[in-house]
């Protein structure tokens, strides 16, 4: 599902990624760990097409994504990739239902189709009674569930998560962790998670550790 080779990225004179190779199979859950500044989030942004590498290749679901430009790249990202961040990035003026529907509208889906799908996802997340609540009316865990539903609305091939439970209490964190695996089992998404949480890493099919811009064996 994902095949990245020789990924390099520098910011000024600082080389953050030093020829990273990464791959993930369909429906595999992979965690990436490492100290702050190791390059984890930079790699995730490149894998998620939010940033362009200085060198290397990246193929996602059979598409050479580094050759995509402009609208083609935006459409690929909208349809094939879902993102979940530590901070939910929900639009405060919209309800939970409306927040989830937005990527579907961008993809050109009808309101009826988008709303039906969004209601179903939020119901699966245990938020069936919270559809009309705005983010300020939801707990941190509920907001993150809305963000996950939003990431899934277009049935992406890959879900990228950057510290998805970093701001949550222990109980809510465990619920969010389990949710990723339940969703993988149900929808078959490949999931790549950057995390500092060893308990989450242990749950994954595979865990990689990054030090100074490269993966190490231990």
Secondary structure, DSSP 4 states (H G I P E B T S, - for coil): -EEEEEEEEEETTEEEEEEEEEEE-TT-EEEEE--TTSSHHHHHHHHTTSS--SEEEEEETTEEGGG--HHHHHHHHHHHEEEEESS----TTSBHHHHHHHHHHHTT--HHHHHHHHHHHHHHTT-TT-TT-BGGGS-HHHHHHHHHHHHHTT--SEEEEESTTTTS-HHHHHHHHHHHHHHHHHH--EEEEE-S-HHHHHHSSEEEEEETTEEE--
